[in-house]
């Protein structure tokens, strides 16, 4: 909730503009209370609270064609395919990653790749739980999961390489924790790496991002402009920053200041101390999540929690590494902070499910029930 609150504040701070209207800043402050991002944050908190009251373990009780997990997986992949159909998706900055919700005049869209990202965690946790006894056998345990991961990453990679890589890395972590053999997972990795290289080589804008990362100053007004302006924003922030709302780079210099590069705005306005605050809040969430996982006596709960925490932590690390120009630019948002209703709601919902593993106490109840059954059998 603290991250969402800071996200609302900095989305509006980064989105402020100077125009002919002398009351521009006053109107911006009104938007902070009544704007759509405030509504997204409220919805996200509501979804998180509802998810924390759900016993997600029940989704594994239904198997076969009626399985809710199966239909959710099919739905998520189908939505990604729809974005690739001409005329169906919404194109932003040359990428078609969104689907409109309602009439286009509303301007409300949905990002299916975000949905796939969290659905894959749920699906893999369920698969490893059901097939736990044979996960060490390639064809019976690991291969079907790899096919699903490959299909999801392949569809998402067409328009969103960064999210596809994130899905793949988290999938590997969940599969290994679920009992898969490390050397068996390593076998298809060269093919996956070659696919990523080919996707970069065949995309001019991805190649430009790579060359800009290697030497931003070679083309400071072209491909290197974005990383340079990000570094300038961070440098100007110093230790304590210019003050909330007083950043200069957001005034038309730093692209994507409300989304992928909002961390640079935070660094400029709150300085190193503000950056430390944001990172500290993420660490609190991650440590709390790991505590829930360690206390959970249910295999499905542990794997689900691990996948959610890995996704959140890796996404945070990738975004901050991009903003600080430690890795090439990727379209990865800062979770719960970067503007985006889809990301806020789904991330909050996933964290609510992790909270439900601890708050509902079903993991301990499941363990105690299994011990009672064992005692009766004895």
VOBA-1610 file (N, C-alpha, C; in pm, whole numbers, padded with zeros to 5 digits, always signed):
BEGIN
Unk+00083-00120+00000Unk+00000+00000+00000Unk+00086+00125+00000Unk+00199+00120+00070Unk+00291+00235+00069Unk+00350+00257-00070Unk+00387+00149-00138Unk+00440+00161-00274Unk+00334+00216-00369Unk+00210+00170-00356Unk+00103+00222-00439Unk+00080+00370-00413Unk+00084+00409-00286Unk+00067+00550-00253Unk+00175+00637-00314Unk+00300+00592-00304Unk+00409+00665-00367Unk+00396+00665-00518Unk+00345+00553-00571Unk+00324+00546-00715Unk+00227+00651-00763Unk+00114+00667-00691Unk+00016+00769-00729Unk+00078+00908-00726Unk+00150+00937-00619Unk+00211+01070-00605Unk+00308+01098-00718Unk+00395+01001-00749Unk+00500+01029-00847Unk+00451+01016-00991Unk+00346+00940-01015Unk+00288+00939-01150Unk+00236+01078-01184Unk+00169+01140-01088Unk+00117+01275-01114Unk+00228+01379-01111Unk+00328+01358-01027Unk+00441+01451-01026Unk+00518+01445-01157Unk+00544+01323-01205Unk+00618+01308-01331Unk+00535+01352-01450Unk+00402+01343-01439Unk+00316+01377-01551Unk+00281+01524-01559Unk+00329+01606-01466Unk+00297+01748-01467Unk+00359+01814-01590Unk+00291+01910-01646Unk+00341+01979-01765Unk+00316+02129-01749Unk+00395+02208-01818Unk+00382+02352-01814Unk+00326+02398-01948Unk+00212+02464-01946Unk+00150+02511-02069Unk+00099+02652-02054Unk+00004+02689-02139Unk-00048+02824-02135Unk-00141+02850-02019Unk-00194+02747-01958Unk-00288+02763-01847Unk-00211+02792-01719Unk-00237+02906-01659Unk-00165+02945-01538Unk-00206+02859-01419Unk-00315+02785-01431Unk-00361+02701-01321Unk-00326+02554-01343Unk-00226+02529-01426Unk-00190+02392-01460Unk-00154+02308-01340Unk-00075+02366-01248Unk-00032+02289-01132Unk-00149+02262-01037Unk-00240+02360-01025Unk-00358+02341-00941Unk-00444+02228-00995Unk-00461+02225-01127Unk-00538+02118-01189Unk-00471+01983-01167Unk-00337+01982-01170Unk-00265+01858-01147Unk-00292+01805-01007Unk-00297+01893-00908Unk-00323+01850-00772Unk-00466+01796-00758Unk-00561+01853-00833Unk-00697+01799-00832Unk-00698+01658-00890Unk-00619+01636-00995Unk-00611+01504-01054Unk-00555+01401-00956Unk-00468+01447-00865Unk-00409+01357-00767Unk-00518+01294-00680Unk-00628+01366-00660Unk-00737+01315-00578Unk-00843+01245-00663Unk-00869+01299-00781Unk-00980+01251-00861Unk-00938+01177-00987Unk-00810+01168-01018Unk-00764+01110-01143Unk-00778+00959-01148Unk-00756+00905-01268Unk-00778+00762-01289Unk-00673+00677-01218Unk-00551+00730-01199Unk-00450+00650-01131Unk-00483+00633-00983Unk-00547+00732-00925Unk-00596+00716-00788Unk-00701+00605-00783Unk-00788+00604-00884Unk-00889+00498-00892Unk-00823+00362-00909Unk-00721+00353-00995Unk-00649+00227-01013Unk-00590+00178-00881Unk-00533+00271-00804Unk-00472+00233-00676Unk-00576+00181-00579Unk-00692+00246-00575Unk-00800+00202-00486Unk-00848+00062-00527Unk-00864+00042-00658Unk-00905-00090-00707Unk-00800-00195-00672Unk-00672-00159-00687Unk-00564-00253-00657Unk-00566-00294-00510Unk-00586-00198-00421Unk-00593-00230-00279Unk-00713-00321-00251Unk-00827-00291-00313Unk-00945-00376-00295Unk-00921-00517-00342Unk-00857-00531-00460Unk-00827-00664-00513Unk-00730-00738-00421Unk-00632-00666-00368Unk-00535-00728-00277Unk-00604-00781-00151Unk-00695-00702-00096Unk-00766-00745+00024Unk-00854-00866-00005Unk-00924-00863-00118Unk-01009-00977-00155Unk-00924-01103-00178Unk-00811-01087-00249Unk-00725-01202-00276Unk-00667-01260-00147Unk-00645-01176-00048Unk-00589-01225+00078Unk-00689-01309+00157Unk-00817-01305+00115Unk-00920-01384+00183Unk-00957-01510+00104Unk-00886-01535-00004Unk-00917-01648-00091Unk-00828-01767-00057Unk-00887-01885-00053Unk-00809-02008-00037Unk-00778-02060-00177Unk-00665-02019-00232Unk-00629-02050-00370Unk-00606-02199-00390Unk-00589-02273-00281Unk-00565-02417-00291Unk-00682-02491-00357Unk-00800-02431-00352Unk-00917-02497-00409Unk-00910-02509-00561Unk-00828-02429-00625Unk-00822-02435-00772Unk-00763-02567-00819Unk-00687-02634-00733Unk-00628-02762-00772Unk-00724-02878-00752Unk-00836-02853-00685Unk-00929-02963-00656Unk-01000-03011-00782Unk-01014-02922-00881Unk-01084-02957-01005Unk-00980-02990-01111Unk-00992-03108-01171Unk-00896-03150-01273Unk-00967-03177-01404Unk-00887-03201-01506Unk-00943-03232-01637Unk-00988-03107-01712Unk-01077-03123-01809Unk-01122-03010-01893Unk-01190-02898-01813Unk-01243-02930-01696Unk-01313-02828-01616Unk-01219-02751-01525Unk-01092-02780-01528Unk-00996-02715-01440Unk-00992-02564-01464Unk-01012-02481-01361Unk-01006-02336-01379Unk-00868-02288-01421Unk-00763-02356-01374Unk-00628-02317-01414Unk-00609-02333-01564Unk-00657-02444-01618Unk-00646-02468-01761Unk-00713-02358-01842Unk-00834-02320-01801Unk-00908-02220-01877Unk-00847-02081-01861Unk-00791-02053-01746Unk-00724-01923-01727Unk-00600-01915-01815Unk-00525-02025-01824Unk-00407-02027-01911Unk-00448-02004-02056Unk-00551-02076-02101Unk-00598-02060-02239Unk-00644-01917-02265Unk-00717-01860-02169Unk-00767-01724-02184Unk-00652-01624-02194Unk-00552-01638-02106Unk-00441-01543-02106Unk-00363-01548-02237Unk-00335-01668-02288Unk-00262-01681-02413Unk-00347-01631-02531Unk-00478-01657-02524Unk-00567-01608-02630Unk-00570-01457-02637Unk-00564-01390-02522Unk-00563-01243-02519Unk-00435-01188-02581Unk-00323-01256-02557Unk-00197-01213-02619Unk-00207-01226-02771Unk-00266-01335-02818Unk-00282-01355-02963Unk-00368-01243-03022Unk-00471-01201-02949Unk-00559-01095-02999Unk-00484-00964-03021Unk-00384-00936-02939Unk-00306-00812-02959Unk-00231-00814-03091Unk-00206-00933-03145Unk-00131-00946-03270Unk-00221-00937-03393Unk-00354-00941-03370Unk-00448-00932-03482Unk-00461-00785-03524Unk-00438-00754-03650Unk-00448-00614-03696Unk-00584-00553-03663Unk-00579-00434-03603Unk-00702-00364-03568Unk-00755-00395-03430Unk-00702-00500-03365Unk-00752-00539-03233Unk-00673-00474-03120Unk-00542-00465-03136Unk-00458-00414-03029Unk-00440-00264-03033Unk-00390-00211-02923Unk-00359-00069-02912Unk-00207-00052-02921Unk-00162+00032-03010Unk-00020+00053-03033Unk+00028+00178-02959Unk+00134+00162-02880Unk+00196+00273-02807Unk+00345+00267-02830Unk+00404+00374-02881Unk+00548+00382-02906Unk+00597+00268-02994Unk+00516+00229-03091Unk+00557+00128-03187Unk+00531-00015-03144Unk+00485-00036-03021Unk+00458-00171-02971Unk+00309-00190-02948Unk+00258-00305-02991Unk+00116-00336-02973Unk+00104-00440-02864Unk+00088-00392-02740Unk+00084-00481-02624Unk-00047-00473-02548Unk-00139-00391-02593Unk-00259-00364-02517Unk-00385-00398-02596Unk-00491-00429-02524Unk-00625-00446-02580Unk-00717-00344-02515Unk-00805-00287-02595Unk-00901-00190-02541Unk-01007-00259-02457Unk-01042-00196-02347Unk-01154-00239-02264Unk-01268-00141-02288Unk-01369-00184-02359Unk-01478-00094-02392Unk-01448-00014-02517Unk-01527+00088-02546Unk-01505+00171-02665Unk-01368+00240-02661Unk-01309+00258-02776Unk-01177+00319-02781Unk-01179+00462-02731Unk-01294+00528-02738Unk-01303+00666-02690Unk-01280+00676-02540Unk-01300+00566-02467Unk-01275+00567-02324Unk-01126+00573-02294Unk-01044+00519-02382Unk-00900+00520-02361Unk-00853+00422-02254Unk-00936+00324-02219Unk-00900+00226-02116Unk-00852+00099-02185Unk-00732+00056-02150Unk-00674-00062-02215Unk-00621-00160-02112Unk-00588-00279-02158Unk-00545-00391-02074Unk-00424-00456-02138Unk-00325-00491-02058Unk-00202-00550-02110Unk-00200-00700-02083Unk-00230-00784-02183Unk-00238-00929-02162Unk-00108-00992-02114Unk+00008-00938-02154Unk+00134-00999-02111Unk+00150-00994-01960Unk+00093-00890-01895Unk+00095-00884-01749Unk+00012-00998-01690Unk-00099-01027-01754Unk-00185-01137-01709Unk-00113-01270-01724Unk-00048-01290-01839Unk+00025-01415-01863Unk+00134-01434-01758Unk+00201-01328-01723Unk+00313-01334-01628Unk+00271-01397-01496Unk+00156-01356-01444Unk+00110-01410-01316Unk+00039-01544-01332Unk-00030-01564-01443Unk-00097-01693-01467Unk+00006-01805-01476Unk+00121-01778-01536Unk+00225-01881-01549Unk+00276-01924-01412Unk+00286-01832-01319Unk+00328-01869-01183Unk+00227-01965-01122Unk+00099-01933-01135Unk-00006-02019-01081Unk-00005-02155-01149Unk+00007-02157-01283Unk+00001-02283-01357Unk+00120-02373-01324Unk+00239-02317-01317Unk+00358-02398-01289Unk+00357-02448-01145Unk+00311-02366-01051Unk+00302-02412-00913Unk+00204-02529-00902Unk+00092-02519-00973Unk-00004-02629-00972Unk+00050-02754-01038Unk+00120-02737-01152Unk+00176-02854-01221Unk+00280-02925-01136Unk+00370-02849-01076Unk+00475-02910-00994Unk+00416-02978-00870Unk+00305-02928-00822Unk+00241-02990-00706Unk+00178-03124-00744Unk+00107-03125-00857Unk+00040-03248-00901Unk+00139-03353-00950Unk+00246-03309-01013Unk+00342-03401-01074Unk+00471-03409-00993Unk+00462-03377-00864Unk+00581-03372-00781Unk+00663-03500-00783Unk+00596-03615-00792Unk+00667-03742-00789Unk+00746-03772-00914Unk+00714-03705-01026Unk+00781-03736-01153Unk+00847-03613-01214Unk+00864-03507-01138Unk+00926-03386-01193Unk+01072-03410-01232Unk+01134-03509-01171Unk+01271-03540-01207Unk+01283-03620-01336Unk+01170-03663-01393Unk+01169-03736-01520Unk+01128-03640-01630Unk+01209-03631-01735Unk+01194-03526-01835Unk+01059-03531-01906Unk+01026-03644-01968Unk+00908-03651-02053Unk+00778-03649-01974Unk+00777-03707-01854Unk+00654-03716-01777Unk+00631-03594-01688Unk+00739-03529-01645Unk+00724-03417-01552Unk+00761-03281-01609Unk+00882-03271-01665Unk+00934-03140-01704Unk+00890-03096-01842Unk+00888-03188-01939Unk+00865-03150-02079Unk+00733-03074-02101Unk+00618-03121-02047Unk+00494-03045-02069Unk+00502-02902-02014Unk+00568-02886-01900Unk+00583-02752-01842Unk+00669-02664-01931Unk+00777-02720-01986Unk+00864-02643-02075Unk+00791-02602-02202Unk+00707-02690-02253Unk+00629-02655-02373Unk+00538-02536-02344Unk+00472-02538-02229Unk+00384-02427-02191Unk+00463-02297-02175Unk+00577-02305-02107Unk+00661-02186-02087Unk+00710-02133-02222Unk+00753-02225-02310Unk+00801-02183-02441Unk+00693-02115-02523Unk+00570-02169-02517Unk+00459-02110-02591Unk+00428-01970-02537Unk+00421-01957-02406Unk+00389-01827-02346Unk+00497-01724-02377Unk+00624-01763-02359Unk+00734-01669-02385Unk+00741-01633-02533Unk+00716-01731-02619Unk+00722-01704-02763Unk+00618-01603-02807Unk+00495-01616-02756Unk+00389-01523-02793Unk+00415-01383-02736Unk+00459-01378-02611Unk+00484-01248-02548Unk+00605-01179-02610Unk+00707-01259-02651Unk+00831-01204-02703Unk+00811-01123-02831Unk+00708-01152-02906Unk+00685-01083-03033Unk+00678-00932-03012Unk+00613-00890-02904Unk+00598-00747-02878Unk+00665-00701-02749Unk+00701-00795-02661Unk+00751-00757-02529Unk+00860-00854-02485Unk+00982-00829-02531Unk+01094-00919-02503Unk+01127-00922-02355Unk+01125-00806-02290Unk+01163-00800-02149Unk+01073-00884-02061Unk+00942-00875-02081Unk+00850-00955-02001Unk+00865-01103-02031Unk+00893-01138-02157Unk+00912-01278-02194Unk+01034-01336-02120Unk+01142-01261-02115Unk+01261-01307-02043Unk+01231-01322-01895Unk+01156-01227-01839Unk+01120-01235-01697Unk+01037-01360-01670Unk+00939-01389-01755Unk+00857-01509-01739Unk+00944-01634-01743Unk+01038-01638-01837Unk+01125-01755-01851Unk+01213-01777-01730Unk+01272-01669-01678Unk+01362-01682-01561Unk+01284-01728-01438Unk+01168-01669-01415Unk+01086-01710-01300Unk+01041-01855-01316Unk+01006-01893-01437Unk+00963-02031-01462Unk+01073-02130-01427Unk+01195-02099-01465Unk+01308-02187-01432Unk+01322-02201-01281Unk+01309-02089-01209Unk+01321-02095-01063Unk+01212-02179-01000Unk+01088-02164-01045Unk+00978-02240-00989Unk+00992-02389-01022Unk+01033-02421-01144Unk+01048-02562-01183Unk+01159-02631-01103Unk+01268-02561-01082Unk+01377-02620-01003Unk+01330-02641-00860Unk+01262-02541-00801Unk+01210-02556-00665Unk+01104-02665-00659Unk+01036-02689-00773Unk+00932-02792-00777Unk+00984-02932-00797Unk+01115-02949-00808Unk+01173-03083-00817Unk+01234-03119-00950Unk+01232-03028-01047Unk+01291-03057-01178Unk+01442-03063-01168Unk+01501-03143-01253Unk+01647-03158-01255Unk+01710-03036-01322Unk+01815-02985-01261Unk+01881-02866-01315Unk+01943-02894-01451Unk+02004-03011-01467Unk+02070-03038-01595Unk+01967-03060-01707Unk+01849-03111-01672Unk+01744-03125-01773Unk+01691-02989-01817Unk+01677-02897-01723Unk+01634-02762-01759Unk+01741-02691-01842Unk+01868-02723-01815Unk+01978-02658-01888Unk+01984-02700-02034Unk+01927-02816-02068Unk+01936-02866-02205Unk+01873-02770-02307Unk+01751-02718-02284Unk+01692-02628-02384Unk+01737-02482-02372Unk+01819-02451-02273Unk+01860-02311-02253Unk+01935-02253-02372Unk+02026-02329-02439Unk+02091-02271-02558Unk+01992-02232-02667Unk+01886-02312-02683Unk+01784-02277-02783Unk+01712-02149-02742Unk+01680-02138-02613Unk+01613-02017-02564Unk+01701-01895-02582Unk+01831-01909-02550Unk+01924-01797-02566Unk+01937-01757-02713Unk+01942-01855-02801Unk+01952-01826-02945Unk+01827-01755-02995Unk+01711-01792-02940Unk+01586-01726-02979Unk+01586-01580-02938Unk+01637-01553-02817Unk+01644-01414-02770Unk+01739-01333-02857Unk+01854-01392-02888Unk+01951-01322-02974Unk+01891-01293-03111Unk+01819-01391-03166Unk+01756-01371-03297Unk+01650-01262-03291Unk+01573-01258-03181Unk+01471-01155-03166Unk+01533-01016-03160Unk+01649-01006-03097Unk+01719-00876-03091Unk+01777-00840-03227Unk+01839-00939-03293Unk+01906-00913-03421Unk+01809-00872-03530Unk+01686-00922-03525Unk+01588-00893-03629Unk+01503-00769-03600Unk+01531-00702-03489Unk+01454-00584-03451Unk+01546-00462-03446Unk+01531-00367-03535Unk+01620-00249-03537Unk+01618-00170-03407Unk+01501-00153-03347Unk+01497-00071-03225Unk+01562-00144-03107Unk+01556-00277-03105Unk+01625-00351-03000Unk+01776-00345-03017Unk+01822-00351-03141Unk+01965-00335-03167Unk+02011-00195-03128Unk+01929-00095-03156Unk+01965+00044-03120Unk+01978+00059-02969Unk+01890-00008-02895Unk+01899-00003-02749Unk+02028-00066-02700Unk+02069-00176-02763Unk+02191-00244-02723Unk+02314-00158-02749Unk+02321-00097-02867Unk+02435-00010-02900Unk+02435+00115-02812Unk+02316+00167-02779Unk+02309+00284-02692Unk+02358+00251-02552Unk+02330+00129-02506Unk+02380+00088-02374Unk+02532+00080-02374Unk+02590+00029-02481Unk+02735+00014-02487Unk+02805+00151-02493Unk+02743+00249-02561Unk+02803+00382-02569Unk+02693+00485-02595Unk+02627+00535-02490Unk+02519+00631-02510Unk+02564+00759-02579Unk+02690+00797-02557Unk+02740+00925-02609Unk+02774+00919-02757Unk+02770+00800-02815Unk+02795+00790-02959Unk+02682+00854-03039Unk+02562+00856-02983Unk+02446+00917-03049Unk+02361+00984-02942Unk+02409+01093-02882Unk+02343+01153-02765Unk+02204+01208-02794Unk+02173+01243-02918Unk+02042+01296-02951Unk+01953+01191-03019Unk+02003+01071-03033Unk+01929+00963-03095Unk+01907+00848-02999Unk+01972+00735-03027Unk+01951+00615-02946Unk+02004+00630-02804Unk+02103+00719-02784Unk+02159+00738-02650Unk+02088+00842-02566Unk+01987+00908-02624Unk+01921+01018-02553Unk+01853+00971-02424Unk+01782+00860-02433Unk+01705+00811-02318Unk+01794+00778-02198Unk+01895+00692-02215Unk+01980+00661-02099Unk+02055+00783-02046Unk+02095+00874-02134Unk+02167+00994-02088Unk+02077+01079-02000Unk+01954+01103-02043Unk+01862+01185-01964Unk+01828+01117-01831Unk+01824+00986-01829Unk+01801+00916-01704Unk+01916+00937-01607Unk+02039+00927-01657Unk+02156+00949-01571Unk+02162+01094-01522Unk+02124+01188-01608Unk+02122+01329-01567Unk+02024+01350-01452Unk+01906+01291-01463Unk+01805+01304-01356Unk+01858+01250-01224Unk+01921+01133-01229Unk+01974+01072-01106Unk+02086+01158-01048Unk+02174+01209-01135Unk+02286+01291-01088Unk+02239+01421-01023Unk+02134+01482-01078Unk+02084+01608-01024Unk+02017+01591-00889Unk+01974+01468-00858Unk+01905+01445-00732Unk+01995+01453-00611Unk+02120+01413-00628Unk+02212+01416-00515Unk+02165+01327-00401Unk+02191+01372-00278Unk+02156+01292-00161Unk+02011+01311-00120Unk+01962+01436-00122Unk+01827+01464-00072Unk+01730+01506-00181Unk+01777+01530-00303Unk+01688+01562-00413Unk+01651+01710-00423Unk+01585+01743-00531Unk+01541+01881-00554Unk+01413+01914-00477Unk+01346+01813-00427Unk+01218+01834-00360Unk+01104+01779-00442Unk+01001+01730-00374Unk+00888+01670-00441Unk+00822+01771-00536Unk+00810+01732-00661Unk+00748+01818-00762Unk+00844+01914-00830Unk+00967+01922-00783Unk+01063+02021-00835Unk+01159+01964-00938Unk+01138+01843-00983Unk+01226+01786-01083Unk+01217+01860-01215Unk+01329+01864-01289Unk+01334+01933-01418Unk+01331+01837-01536Unk+01386+01718-01520Unk+01395+01625-01634Unk+01258+01581-01684Unk+01159+01584-01596Unk+01024+01543-01637Unk+00956+01647-01726Unk+01015+01765-01736Unk+00957+01873-01816Unk+00992+01857-01964Unk+00972+01737-02017Unk+00992+01715-02160Unk+01128+01662-02198Unk+01218+01641-02101Unk+01352+01591-02132Unk+01361+01440-02122Unk+01303+01382-02017Unk+01313+01238-01992Unk+01191+01167-02049Unk+01208+01081-02150Unk+01093+01005-02205Unk+01044+00900-02105Unk+00919+00862-02119Unk+00858+00757-02036Unk+00878+00784-01887Unk+00862+00910-01847Unk+00889+00947-01709Unk+00783+00897-01611Unk+00663+00869-01657Unk+00559+00818-01566Unk+00554+00666-01563Unk+00622+00601-01655Unk+00613+00454-01664Unk+00749+00390-01633Unk+00821+00350-01737Unk+00942+00271-01716Unk+01052+00347-01644Unk+01056+00480-01655Unk+01166+00557-01598Unk+01122+00646-01482Unk+01018+00604-01412Unk+00971+00684-01300Unk+01072+00683-01185Unk+01154+00580-01176Unk+01255+00574-01070Unk+01356+00687-01084Unk+01385+00729-01207Unk+01475+00842-01228Unk+01414+00971-01174Unk+01283+00988-01192Unk+01214+01106-01137Unk+01220+01104-00985Unk+01201+00987-00926Unk+01209+00974-00780Unk+01349+01011-00732Unk+01451+00964-00803Unk+01589+00995-00765Unk+01617+01145-00775Unk+01562+01211-00877Unk+01587+01354-00892Unk+01515+01435-00785Unk+01392+01397-00751Unk+01313+01478-00658Unk+01337+01442-00512Unk+01369+01317-00483Unk+01393+01275-00344Unk+01538+01234-00319Unk+01619+01229-00424Unk+01760+01198-00407Unk+01787+01052-00372Unk+01909+01028-00329Unk+01950+00893-00291Unk+01867+00841-00174Unk+01827+00931-00086Unk+01745+00889+00029Unk+01610+00837-00017Unk+01549+00903-00116Unk+01421+00856-00168Unk+01434+00724-00240Unk+01545+00709-00316Unk+01569+00581-00383Unk+01585+00469-00281Unk+01656+00499-00172Unk+01672+00400-00065Unk+01540+00363-00001Unk+01450+00464+00013Unk+01318+00437+00069Unk+01240+00340-00019Unk+01241+00364-00149Unk+01168+00276-00241Unk+01224+00134-00235Unk+01356+00122-00245Unk+01419-00011-00241Unk+01392-00078-00107Unk+01395+00000+00002Unk+01367-00056+00134Unk+01227-00113+00144Unk+01129-00044+00083Unk+00991-00095+00085Unk+00980-00226+00008Unk+01050-00234-00105Unk+01050-00361-00178Unk+01112-00473-00095Unk+01220-00442-00025Unk+01285-00544+00058Unk+01192-00591+00169Unk+01113-00498+00225Unk+01017-00537+00328Unk+00916-00637+00272Unk+00863-00608+00151Unk+00767-00698+00088Unk+00830-00834+00060Unk+00953-00833+00008Unk+01021-00958-00027Unk+01050-01041+00098Unk+01101-00976+00204Unk+01133-01048+00327Unk+01005-01104+00391Unk+00898-01023+00390Unk+00770-01071+00444Unk+00720-01191+00363Unk+00733-01183+00229Unk+00691-01294+00144Unk+00771-01420+00170Unk+00901-01405+00186Unk+00986-01520+00216Unk+00950-01581+00352Unk+00911-01495+00447Unk+00867-01546+00577Unk+00740-01629+00564Unk+00647-01583+00480Unk+00524-01660+00457Unk+00558-01796+00395Unk+00649-01794+00296Unk+00688-01919+00229Unk+00751-02016+00327Unk+00837-01966+00414Unk+00906-02055+00509Unk+00810-02116+00610Unk+00703-02045+00641Unk+00606-02098+00738Unk+00501-02187+00674Unk+00493-02185+00543Unk+00389-02260+00474Unk+00427-02407+00464Unk+00340-02494+00508Unk+00369-02636+00503Unk+00312-02705+00381Unk+00258-02629+00287Unk+00195-02684+00168Unk+00283-02659+00046Unk+00307-02761-00035Unk+00395-02751-00151Unk+00345-02648-00251Unk+00218-02651-00280Unk+00160-02555-00374Unk+00176-02412-00324Unk+00150-02390-00197Unk+00164-02257-00140Unk+00306-02206-00147Unk+00401-02293-00116Unk+00542-02250-00122Unk+00583-02213-00263Unk+00544-02293-00360Unk+00582-02266-00499Unk+00513-02140-00552Unk+00386-02124-00518Unk+00314-02005-00561Unk+00376-01880-00501Unk+00403-01884-00371Unk+00465-01770-00306Unk+00602-01739-00362Unk+00680-01843-00389Unk+00813-01823-00445Unk+00805-01757-00582Unk+00713-01803-00666Unk+00699-01745-00799Unk+00659-01598-00795Unk+00566-01564-00705Unk+00522-01425-00694Unk+00635-01335-00645Unk+00706-01379-00542Unk+00814-01297-00486Unk+00929-01286-00585Unk+00960-01394-00656Unk+01065-01387-00759Unk+01027-01288-00869Unk+00902-01292-00912Unk+00857-01202-01018Unk+00868-01057-00973Unk+00820-01028-00854Unk+00826-00891-00802Unk+00970-00844-00787Unk+01054-00928-00725Unk+01193-00889-00700Unk+01273-00870-00827Unk+01260-00965-00920Unk+01335-00955-01046Unk+01288-00837-01130Unk+01157-00812-01132Unk+01106-00699-01209Unk+01158-00568-01152Unk+01162-00558-01020Unk+01217-00439-00956Unk+01364-00420-00990Unk+01442-00529-00982Unk+01585-00521-01012Unk+01610-00483-01158Unk+01533-00542-01250Unk+01552-00512-01392Unk+01520-00366-01420Unk+01410-00315-01365Unk+01372-00176-01390Unk+01479-00080-01337Unk+01524-00102-01214Unk+01624-00012-01156Unk+01756-00023-01232Unk+01792-00144-01277Unk+01914-00160-01356Unk+01904-00087-01489Unk+01786-00087-01550Unk+01766-00014-01676Unk+01779+00136-01653Unk+01712+00186-01550Unk+01711+00330-01522Unk+01852+00379-01489Unk+01930+00299-01418Unk+02067+00338-01383Unk+02167+00297-01491Unk+02118+00249-01605Unk+02198+00214-01723Unk+02302+00107-01689Unk+02260+00009-01611Unk+02345-00107-01584Unk+02318-00219-01683Unk+02201-00215-01747Unk+02165-00310-01853Unk+02093-00231-01963Unk+02082-00287-02084Unk+02013-00216-02192Unk+01867-00188-02157Unk+01810-00087-02220Unk+01672-00046-02196Unk+01574-00157-02231Unk+01484-00186-02138Unk+01376-00283-02158Unk+01246-00221-02111Unk+01138-00263-02170Unk+01007-00211-02132Unk+00951-00281-02010Unk+01023-00272-01898Unk+00981-00335-01774Unk+00946-00226-01673Unk+00825-00229-01621Unk+00779-00126-01527Unk+00830-00154-01386Unk+00834-00049-01305Unk+00865-00064-01163Unk+00736-00105-01093Unk+00728-00228-01040Unk+00600-00280-00990Unk+00539-00194-00880Unk+00410-00168-00893Unk+00330-00091-00799Unk+00362+00058-00797Unk+00458+00103-00878Unk+00495+00244-00879Unk+00477+00305-01018Unk+00529+00240-01122Unk+00512+00290-01258Unk+00365+00293-01296Unk+00326+00393-01373Unk+00186+00407-01414Unk+00141+00284-01492Unk+00021+00238-01463Unk-00033+00122-01535Unk-00136+00051-01450Unk-00262+00064-01486Unk-00367+00001-01407Unk-00359-00150-01406Unk-00325-00210-01522Unk-00315-00356-01529Unk-00209-00407-01433Unk-00092-00346-01437Unk+00018-00389-01352Unk-00013-00372-01205Unk-00071-00259-01169Unk-00102-00235-01028Unk-00202-00337-00975Unk-00310-00359-01047Unk-00417-00447-00999Unk-00369-00592-00991Unk-00303-00640-01097Unk-00259-00780-01098Unk-00147-00806-00997Unk-00054-00712-00984Unk+00054-00730-00886Unk-00002-00730-00744Unk-00092-00637-00716Unk-00154-00633-00583Unk-00233-00761-00556Unk-00304-00811-00659Unk-00377-00935-00641Unk-00285-01053-00613Unk-00171-01059-00682Unk-00075-01167-00659Unk-00018-01161-00518Unk+00013-01041-00471Unk+00064-01027-00334Unk-00045-01060-00233Unk-00171-01031-00266Unk-00280-01071-00179Unk-00289-01222-00164Unk-00264-01294-00274Unk-00264-01440-00266Unk-00151-01491-00175Unk-00036-01426-00182Unk+00074-01464-00091Unk+00033-01439+00053Unk-00033-01326+00078Unk-00080-01297+00214Unk-00182-01402+00259Unk-00264-01450+00168Unk-00365-01550+00204Unk-00301-01680+00249Unk-00182-01710+00199Unk-00114-01832+00240Unk-00082-01830+00389Unk-00060-01712+00442Unk-00026-01697+00584Unk-00150-01661+00667Unk-00228-01565+00616Unk-00339-01512+00694Unk-00452-01614+00710Unk-00485-01685+00602Unk-00593-01782+00609Unk-00552-01906+00687Unk-00421-01930+00698Unk-00371-02043+00774Unk-00398-02178+00711Unk-00432-02178+00580Unk-00470-02307+00521Unk-00349-02397+00505Unk-00228-02339+00494Unk-00110-02423+00478Unk-00088-02510+00601Unk-00097-02446+00718Unk-00080-02522+00841Unk-00193-02623+00860Unk-00315-02582+00823Unk-00429-02674+00836Unk-00409-02796+00746Unk-00355-02772+00625Unk-00332-02883+00534Unk-00227-02978+00591Unk-00121-02920+00653Unk-00017-03005+00710Unk-00073-03088+00825Unk-00149-03020+00914Unk-00206-03093+01028Unk-00303-03200+00982Unk-00382-03171+00878Unk-00476-03270+00826Unk-00403-03392+00772Unk-00292-03369+00699Unk-00218-03482+00645Unk-00156-03565+00756Unk-00113-03498+00867Unk-00057-03571+00979Unk-00166-03655+01048Unk-00289-03598+01056Unk-00399-03674+01117Unk-00432-03798+01032Unk-00436-03781+00901Unk-00466-03893+00812Unk-00360-04001+00826Unk-00231-03959+00835Unk-00122-04056+00851Unk-00136-04132+00981Unk-00177-04059+01088Unk-00192-04125+01217Unk-00304-04227+01215Unk-00415-04191+01150Unk-00529-04283+01142Unk-00489-04406+01060Unk-00416-04385+00951Unk-00373-04496+00867Unk-00281-04589+00944Unk-00194-04531+01027Unk-00105-04615+01107Unk-00185-04698+01206
//
